[in-house]
């Protein structure tokens, strides 16, 4: 039986998701939008989906430019028995943090292979040195299976990542900082003043991806725009308690850092 492939996107902003999904159309794989999922929990959601053997995990702010290259990467992951193909979180064009972990803006996961060893109990506990909640999953994955690390480079805008395959083809353009995409500027200045509002830069990246594909940009109706607003309200209602639940751990990490530096 042919391996069953799906596209999964962890999504917070319906407008961004609609832009991203418009570029999935030539992949030929079913698309699943995952909302209200934690930074590591959505991997477990994928693994629980027994109707999927291979997952193309792509962020809503990673804009697909070469579906044929992605399909060929999926075939390679299956043929050569890789558990994960993605981009190192230690690369200078991503975050420059941990070289073993792949940043989950884009991955091809061999779920069938990963399930042969996976259990939540097998994952190492999250340490105070882990930059993100998903680090234990990827550290375990790299220790138990083979990971195919792909090349990437910084985009000309100085922030985005151009995700490549080993032949130098661009798979997608990843913007970063999409959490600020539709956030009012006054709120961004309070939450993370070093970043500023990112909407104009991300919109330019979206236009670039659609231009590379030769596709027209989606035109959103008034009903679409109302849906975007209502969806954002709903997502925030869920997200705020999720973030608050992480405060105790963040406080313990801050105290640990202060103690170790003393």
C-alpha positions in Angstrom: 0.0 0.0 0.0 1.2 3.5 -0.9 2.2 5.5 2.2 -0.5 8.0 3.1 0.8 11.6 3.3 -0.9 14.6 4.9 0.1 18.3 5.3 -0.2 19.5 8.9 -0.1 23.2 9.9 -0.2 24.5 13.4 -2.2 27.6 13.0 -3.2 30.7 15.0 -4.0 33.2 12.3 -6.7 32.1 9.8 -5.7 34.8 7.3 -2.1 33.5 7.2 -3.3 30.0 7.0 -5.4 30.8 4.0 -2.4 32.4 2.3 -0.2 29.3 3.1 -2.9 26.8 2.1 -3.3 28.5 -1.3 0.3 27.4 -2.0 -0.4 23.7 -1.0 -2.8 23.1 -3.9 -0.3 21.4 -6.2 1.1 19.0 -3.6 -1.9 16.7 -3.9 -2.0 15.8 -0.2 -4.9 16.3 2.3 -4.4 19.4 4.5 -5.0 19.5 8.3 -5.2 22.8 10.2 -4.2 22.2 13.9 -5.5 25.0 16.2 -5.0 25.5 19.9 -2.1 23.1 20.0 0.9 23.5 22.3 4.4 24.0 20.8 5.1 20.3 21.3 1.6 18.8 21.6 0.8 19.0 17.9 3.6 16.4 17.1 1.7 14.0 19.4 -1.5 14.8 17.5 0.2 13.9 14.2 1.5 10.6 15.7 -2.0 9.7 16.9 -3.4 10.0 13.4 -3.2 6.4 12.2 -4.6 7.4 8.8 -1.3 9.1 8.1 2.1 7.6 7.5 4.1 10.6 6.4 3.5 14.1 7.6 4.6 17.3 5.9 4.7 19.7 8.8 4.7 23.3 7.6 4.1 26.5 9.5 1.4 29.0 8.4 4.2 31.5 7.9 6.2 29.2 5.7 5.2 29.8 2.1 5.7 26.9 -0.3 7.5 27.7 -3.5 8.3 24.3 -5.1 5.7 21.5 -4.6 7.5 19.1 -6.9 10.7 19.4 -4.8 8.7 18.7 -1.6 7.1 15.6 -3.2 10.6 14.4 -4.2 11.7 15.0 -0.6 8.8 13.0 0.7 9.8 10.1 -1.6 13.4 10.3 -0.5 12.4 10.1 3.2 10.3 7.0 2.5 12.9 5.4 0.2 15.9 6.0 2.4 14.3 5.4 5.8 14.8 8.9 7.3 12.6 9.7 10.4 12.8 13.4 9.9 13.9 15.9 7.3 14.2 19.5 8.2 16.4 22.5 9.1 18.8 22.7 12.1 17.8 25.1 14.8 21.5 25.8 15.1 21.9 27.1 11.6 22.7 30.8 11.4 19.8 31.2 9.0 17.3 29.9 11.5 17.9 30.7 15.2 21.5 29.7 15.9 20.6 27.7 19.0 20.8 23.9 19.0 22.3 22.1 16.0 20.7 18.7 16.8 17.1 20.0 16.9 15.3 20.8 13.7 13.1 23.9 13.8 9.5 22.9 13.1 8.7 25.5 10.6 9.2 22.7 8.0 9.6 19.0 8.5 8.9 15.8 6.7 8.2 13.2 9.4 8.1 9.5 8.8 5.4 8.8 11.3 5.2 5.1 10.6 8.9 4.7 11.5 8.7 7.1 14.5 5.8 5.1 16.0 8.0 2.0 16.2 9.8 3.5 19.2 7.7 6.5 20.3 6.1 7.0 23.7 5.6 10.1 25.8 7.5 8.4 28.6 10.6 7.9 26.4 11.1 11.6 25.9 13.8 13.3 28.2 12.4 15.8 30.6 12.6 19.4 29.5 15.7 21.1 30.9 16.1 24.7 31.8 18.6 24.9 28.9 16.0 23.9 26.3 15.0 27.0 24.3 11.6 25.6 23.3 9.1 23.1 24.6 9.6 20.9 21.6 13.3 20.3 22.2 12.9 17.0 24.2 11.0 15.5 21.2 13.6 16.4 18.6 16.5 15.5 20.9 14.9 12.0 21.4 14.1 11.8 17.7 17.7 12.5 16.7 19.0 10.0 19.2 16.8 7.2 18.1 16.6 7.7 14.3 18.4 9.4 11.4 17.6 13.0 10.7 18.2 14.6 7.2 19.4 18.1 7.8 18.7 20.4 4.8 20.5 23.6 3.8 19.1 27.1 4.1 20.1 30.7 3.9 19.0 34.1 5.1 16.5 36.0 2.9 17.4 39.4 1.5 15.0 41.0 4.0 17.5 40.0 6.7 15.0 38.0 8.8 13.2 35.4 6.8 14.7 31.9 6.0 15.0 30.5 2.5 14.6 26.8 2.9 16.4 24.7 0.3 16.9 21.1 -0.7 20.2 19.5 -1.4 19.9 20.5 -5.1 19.6 24.1 -4.2 15.9 24.4 -5.0 13.8 26.6 -2.7 11.1 24.6 -0.9 9.6 27.5 1.0 10.1 31.0 2.4 9.7 31.2 6.2 9.0 34.6 7.6 9.4 34.2 11.4 7.6 36.5 13.9 4.1 35.8 12.5 2.7 36.1 16.0 3.0 39.8 15.4 1.3 39.7 12.0 -2.1 41.1 13.0 -1.2 42.4 16.4 -1.7 46.2 16.9 1.6 48.1 17.0 1.0 49.6 20.4 0.6 46.0 21.8 3.8 44.8 20.0 5.8 47.6 21.6 4.7 46.4 25.0 5.1 42.7 24.4 8.3 42.6 22.4 9.5 46.1 21.5 12.7 44.8 19.8 10.6 43.3 16.9 8.0 45.8 15.9 5.1 45.0 13.7 6.0 42.5 11.0 3.0 42.6 8.7 4.5 44.6 5.8 7.5 42.3 5.6 5.5 39.1 5.8 3.0 40.4 3.2 6.0 41.1 0.9 7.2 37.5 1.4 3.7 36.2 0.6 3.7 38.2 -2.6 7.1 36.8 -3.5 6.1 33.2 -3.0 2.9 33.6 -5.1 4.9 35.4 -7.8 7.5 32.5 -7.9 4.6 30.0 -8.3 2.9 32.2 -10.9 -0.3 32.2 -8.9 -2.7 35.1 -8.1 -3.0 36.2 -4.5 -6.2 35.2 -2.8 -8.9 37.8 -2.8 -10.7 37.9 0.6 -14.4 38.9 0.8 -16.0 40.8 3.6 -17.3 37.5 5.0 -13.7 36.2 5.0 -12.4 39.2 6.9 -15.2 38.9 9.5 -14.2 35.2 9.9 -10.6 36.2 10.4 -11.5 38.6 13.2 -13.8 36.0 14.9 -11.2 33.3 14.6 -8.5 35.5 16.1 -10.8 36.3 19.1 -11.5 32.5 19.6 -7.8 31.6 19.3 -6.8 34.3 21.9 -9.5 33.0 24.3 -7.7 29.6 24.2 -4.1 30.8 23.9 -4.1 33.1 27.0 -4.8 30.3 29.5 -2.2 28.1 27.7 0.4 30.8 28.1 -0.4 31.4 31.7 0.0 27.7 32.4 3.6 28.0 31.3 4.4 30.9 33.7 5.5 28.7 36.7 8.0 26.8 34.5 9.3 30.1 33.1 9.7 31.5 36.6 11.6 28.4 37.8 13.9 28.7 34.7 14.5 32.4 35.4 15.3 31.6 39.1 17.6 28.8 38.0 19.5 31.0 35.6 19.8 33.7 38.2 21.1 31.2 40.8 23.7 29.6 38.3 25.0 33.1 37.3 25.4 34.3 40.9 
